[in-house]
Every structure is written in structure tokens, then in C-alpha cells.
Amino acid sequence: MMPRLDATAVDDPAGLVGLLSAAGLPTEDVAEPGRVILRYANEGREFVGIGGFEPLGSAVLLRSIAVVPDHWGHGIGRSITADLMGRARQRGATDAFAFTTRERPFLAALGFQRVERTEAPAAVLATRQAMGLCSASAVLWRKETGR
């Protein structure tokens, strides 16, 4: 069972850079327009993680998914990802993509499949993550948002 989380929009993601950096995630563009960054709290209102996405028409780029270390192993990352996928689906996205620079087994566990960059829509390949924030060796993952 996934934990129940409450999400609130982050107006200034600069305060979350520490958690992103500690997780090895890019921080250079989190405050740029077009990104949706959410702060997640558990039922006790304790901060447990963050997650975000870039809406790209029928695609969405998931990004900045990080869990506070004290909450690792409790399904928080799974809950954040599920919430982001639902929000993307509500905005019309049918496919979700994510880049990783190191192994992220939880994406595979959630049904994401590794794909070649040539399989991604142009909008995904035009993002700052695809064009340089994530190295050319970064793995690209894909999943339909409705699954």
C-alpha cells in the first residue's frame, strides 16, 4: 500500500536545491518557467520529498523526484511518482519520460521501460535535461501515464 501524501506547489524551488543536490539531481533549471515542482508531506505534515514535471503536450518529463533520506524505503518515491503521473495525465500527457544518470531501480519497478533517445518526442529532446543537464550517457525511461 502506498502512503498517502499531500502535495503543495512550490513557488520558489531554490530552497529545495540541497535535497536535489544530495540526490544527485540537476538543479540549474528548477526555477525556470514551465516546470511544476511540488513539495510532499505525509499525514503528519512532515516534509518527506519533492517531485516535478515539465508538461510537453502529449508527453511529460518527470524530474526532481527526491525523498528525504529518513523516509527511504517506505514507498514515498512510488507515491510521488504516481501523483506526478496522474497530474500529467490530467493535463493531457499520454507518455511520461525520465532521464537518470545512475541506476534508479524504482522506475523499472513502477513499469517504466528503458528506451533510446530516438524513441522520444522532439519536445522531450529539446528540454535542458536532454540537451545537456543530463549527460549523453543518461538513461531515458518511458511509461504510458494511464498505466
C-alpha positions in Angstrom: 0.0 0.0 0.0 1.3 3.4 -0.9 1.5 6.1 1.7 -1.0 9.0 1.5 0.8 12.2 0.7 -0.3 15.8 0.5 1.2 17.9 -2.3 1.6 21.7 -2.4 3.0 23.8 -5.2 6.5 25.2 -4.7 6.7 28.9 -5.7 10.5 29.1 -5.1 12.2 25.8 -5.6 15.6 27.3 -4.6 15.0 26.1 -1.1 14.9 22.5 -2.3 18.3 22.6 -4.1 20.0 20.9 -1.1 17.8 17.8 -1.3 18.1 17.7 -5.1 21.9 18.0 -5.0 22.2 15.3 -2.3 20.2 13.0 -4.5 22.5 13.7 -7.5 19.8 15.5 -9.5 20.2 18.6 -11.7 19.3 21.9 -10.0 20.3 24.5 -12.6 16.9 24.9 -14.2 14.4 24.0 -11.5 13.2 27.6 -11.1 12.7 28.2 -14.8 9.2 28.7 -16.2 7.3 25.7 -17.4 8.2 23.4 -14.5 5.8 22.2 -11.9 7.6 21.4 -8.7 5.6 20.0 -5.7 6.5 19.6 -2.1 5.1 16.4 -0.4 4.2 15.9 3.2 2.9 12.8 5.0 -0.3 12.7 7.0 1.6 14.1 10.0 2.5 17.1 7.8 6.2 16.1 7.9 8.2 17.0 4.7 9.1 13.8 3.0 10.1 14.7 -0.6 9.7 16.6 -3.7 8.8 15.9 -7.3 8.2 17.8 -10.5 7.5 17.6 -14.2 7.6 19.6 -17.4 4.4 19.4 -19.4 5.2 18.9 -23.1 1.9 18.4 -24.8 1.2 14.7 -25.1 4.4 13.9 -23.2 5.7 14.9 -19.8 9.2 14.9 -18.5 9.3 13.7 -14.8 12.1 15.3 -12.9 13.4 16.2 -9.5 11.9 13.2 -7.6 13.7 13.1 -4.3 12.8 11.6 -0.9 14.2 12.8 2.4 16.7 10.1 3.4 14.9 9.3 6.7 11.9 8.3 4.7 13.6 6.0 2.2 12.1 2.5 1.8 8.6 3.4 2.7 7.0 3.9 -0.8 7.3 7.7 -0.8 9.1 7.8 -4.2 6.4 5.5 -5.6 3.6 7.7 -4.2 5.3 10.9 -5.6 5.7 9.3 -9.0 2.1 8.1 -9.1 0.9 11.6 -8.1 3.0 13.2 -10.8 1.8 10.7 -13.4 -1.8 11.5 -12.5 -1.3 15.2 -12.7 0.4 14.8 -16.1 -2.5 12.7 -17.3 -5.0 15.4 -16.3 -3.0 17.8 -18.4 -3.3 15.5 -21.5 0.0 13.7 -21.3 -0.1 10.1 -22.6 3.6 9.3 -22.1 5.9 10.1 -19.3 9.7 10.2 -19.7 12.5 10.5 -17.2 16.3 10.7 -17.5 18.6 9.1 -15.0 22.3 9.4 -14.7 22.7 6.5 -12.3 20.7 3.3 -11.7 17.1 4.0 -10.5 15.6 0.6 -9.9 12.3 2.1 -8.6 11.5 3.4 -12.2 11.7 -0.2 -13.5 9.7 -1.4 -10.5 6.9 1.1 -11.5 6.7 -0.2 -15.0 9.0 2.3 -16.8 10.9 0.8 -19.7 14.4 1.9 -20.9 14.2 3.5 -24.4 16.6 5.0 -26.8 16.5 8.8 -27.2 15.4 8.3 -30.8 12.1 7.0 -29.4 11.4 10.2 -27.5 9.3 13.0 -28.9 11.1 16.2 -30.1 9.7 18.1 -27.2 11.4 15.8 -24.7 14.7 16.0 -26.6 14.5 19.8 -26.6 14.5 20.1 -22.8 17.5 21.4 -20.9 17.8 18.0 -19.3 18.1 16.2 -22.6 20.3 18.9 -24.2 23.0 19.0 -21.5 22.0 18.8 -17.8 21.9 15.0 -18.1 24.9 13.5 -19.9 24.6 11.8 -23.3 25.0 8.6 -21.4 22.0 9.2 -19.2 19.3 6.5 -19.5 15.9 7.5 -20.8 12.8 5.8 -19.4 9.2 5.8 -20.7 5.8 4.8 -19.4 2.3 5.5 -20.5 0.6 7.8 -18.0 -2.5 5.7 -17.9 -0.8 2.5 -16.7 
